[in-house]
């Protein structure tokens, strides 16, 4: 399948994922009880009392958009958008925002793909809670994705689990 063909339907698939799962898999607490539950989970799981989430950002590498000058060029010397996120104690996203340049110009497709990836991440974490974190994508020291690294980890985890079951 050609690149142009894929570029035509991927945004539609991403929009369908976001529309279908947004309210099911991303929910920022809006009540005191909801925030107390998040804090209780952090204390029980990680021994971090009064923690309301893990907050971090990630530069998501992209090709330089046409006529954007240096707008998306970052201090790490590549073009990117910034994903800021808040996660709960189980690495599920509670909140996300994509900072797409200093002027908040928003390439809709980039935002949509990021949102769809976050929805699918939470959906997998929700339905496959027993999965080991090593089975997720991994990066090298320069934050480049290591292709298929999760497969090696999955085999290692599966082998370890099988060995434990035999005991």
C-alpha positions as CSV (number, residue, x, y, z in Angstrom):
1,X,0.0,0.0,0.0
2,X,1.3,3.4,-0.9
3,X,2.2,6.2,1.5
4,X,-0.4,8.5,-0.1
5,X,-3.1,5.9,0.4
6,X,-2.2,5.4,4.0
7,X,-2.1,9.2,4.6
8,X,-5.7,9.4,3.4
9,X,-7.3,6.8,5.8
10,X,-5.1,7.0,9.0
11,X,-6.6,10.3,10.2
12,X,-10.1,8.7,9.7
13,X,-9.1,5.7,11.8
14,X,-7.5,7.9,14.5
15,X,-10.7,10.0,14.6
16,X,-12.8,6.8,15.0
17,X,-10.6,5.6,17.9
18,X,-10.8,8.9,19.7
19,X,-14.6,9.3,19.2
20,X,-15.2,5.7,20.4
21,X,-12.9,5.5,23.4
22,X,-12.3,9.0,24.7
23,X,-14.8,9.0,27.5
24,X,-14.2,5.4,28.4
25,X,-10.4,5.4,28.8
26,X,-9.4,9.0,29.7
27,X,-11.1,10.5,32.7
28,X,-9.6,13.2,34.9
29,X,-11.1,13.1,38.4
30,X,-13.6,15.9,39.0
31,X,-14.5,15.2,42.6
32,X,-12.6,15.1,45.9
33,X,-13.3,11.4,46.2
34,X,-11.9,10.8,42.7
35,X,-8.6,12.6,43.6
36,X,-8.5,10.8,46.9
37,X,-8.7,7.5,45.1
38,X,-5.8,8.5,42.8
39,X,-3.7,9.5,45.8
40,X,-4.7,6.3,47.7
41,X,-3.6,4.2,44.7
42,X,-0.2,6.0,44.5
43,X,0.4,5.4,48.2
44,X,-0.7,1.7,48.1
45,X,1.3,0.9,44.9
46,X,4.3,3.1,45.1
47,X,4.5,4.3,48.8
48,X,4.0,7.9,47.7
49,X,1.4,9.5,50.0
50,X,-0.5,12.6,48.7
51,X,0.5,12.1,45.1
52,X,-2.1,13.1,42.6
53,X,-0.4,11.9,39.5
54,X,2.8,11.5,37.5
55,X,3.3,14.6,35.3
56,X,5.8,14.6,32.4
57,X,6.4,15.7,28.9
58,X,7.7,14.0,25.8
59,X,9.0,15.5,22.5
60,X,7.3,13.6,19.7
61,X,9.6,13.7,16.6
62,X,8.0,14.8,13.4
63,X,9.0,15.9,9.9
64,X,9.3,19.6,9.5
65,X,5.9,21.0,8.5
66,X,5.9,23.1,5.3
67,X,6.5,26.8,5.8
68,X,6.9,26.4,9.5
69,X,10.4,27.8,9.8
70,X,11.9,27.0,13.2
71,X,8.5,26.9,14.9
72,X,8.7,23.1,15.7
73,X,12.5,23.0,16.1
74,X,13.4,22.2,19.7
75,X,16.5,22.5,21.9
76,X,17.3,18.8,21.3
77,X,18.0,19.8,17.7
78,X,15.0,18.1,16.0
79,X,11.5,19.0,15.0
80,X,8.8,17.9,17.4
81,X,5.6,18.6,19.2
82,X,5.3,18.3,23.0
83,X,2.9,15.9,24.7
84,X,2.3,16.8,28.3
85,X,0.5,14.1,30.3
86,X,-0.7,13.2,33.8
87,X,-0.9,9.5,34.6
88,X,-2.2,7.5,37.5
89,X,-0.3,4.9,39.5
90,X,-1.0,2.3,36.8
91,X,0.5,4.4,34.0
92,X,-3.0,5.2,32.6
93,X,-3.4,8.7,31.2
94,X,-5.7,10.9,33.2
95,X,-5.0,14.1,31.1
96,X,-3.0,15.0,28.0
97,X,-2.3,18.2,26.0
98,X,-0.3,18.6,22.9
99,X,1.8,21.8,22.6
100,X,2.2,22.2,18.9
101,X,4.5,25.2,18.6
102,X,4.9,28.5,20.3
103,X,1.8,30.0,18.6
104,X,-0.4,27.1,19.3
105,X,-0.8,26.3,15.6
106,X,-2.3,22.9,15.6
107,X,-1.7,20.5,12.8
108,X,-5.0,18.6,13.4
109,X,-3.6,15.3,12.1
110,X,-0.7,15.3,14.5
111,X,-2.9,16.0,17.5
112,X,-5.4,13.4,16.4
113,X,-2.7,10.7,16.0
114,X,-1.3,11.5,19.4
115,X,-4.8,11.3,21.0
116,X,-5.6,8.0,19.3
117,X,-2.3,6.6,20.5
118,X,-3.1,7.6,24.1
119,X,-6.6,6.1,23.8
120,X,-5.2,2.8,22.6
121,X,-2.5,2.9,25.3
122,X,-5.1,3.3,28.0
123,X,-7.4,0.7,26.4
124,X,-4.6,-1.9,26.4
125,X,-3.6,-1.0,30.0
126,X,-7.3,-1.3,31.0
127,X,-8.0,-4.7,29.4
128,X,-4.6,-6.3,29.8
129,X,-3.6,-5.3,33.4
130,X,-1.4,-8.3,34.0
131,X,1.0,-7.3,31.2
132,X,4.5,-6.4,32.3
133,X,5.6,-2.9,31.6
134,X,8.6,-4.3,29.7
135,X,6.1,-5.4,27.0
136,X,5.6,-1.8,26.0
137,X,7.7,0.1,23.4
138,X,11.2,1.1,24.5
139,X,13.5,3.9,23.6
140,X,17.3,4.3,23.4
141,X,19.3,7.1,25.2
142,X,18.5,9.5,22.4
143,X,14.7,8.8,22.7
144,X,14.5,6.9,19.4
145,X,12.1,4.0,19.4
146,X,13.8,0.6,19.5
147,X,11.9,-1.4,16.8
148,X,10.4,-4.6,18.1
149,X,12.1,-4.3,21.5
150,X,8.8,-5.2,23.2
151,X,8.7,-8.5,21.4
152,X,12.0,-9.6,23.0
153,X,10.7,-8.4,26.4
154,X,7.4,-10.2,25.9
155,X,9.2,-13.5,25.1
156,X,11.4,-13.1,28.2
157,X,8.3,-12.3,30.4
158,X,6.3,-15.2,28.9
159,X,9.3,-17.6,29.5
160,X,9.6,-16.4,33.1
161,X,5.9,-16.8,33.7
162,X,5.9,-20.3,32.1
163,X,8.9,-21.3,34.3
164,X,7.1,-20.1,37.4
165,X,4.0,-22.1,36.5
166,X,6.1,-25.2,36.2
167,X,7.4,-24.8,39.8
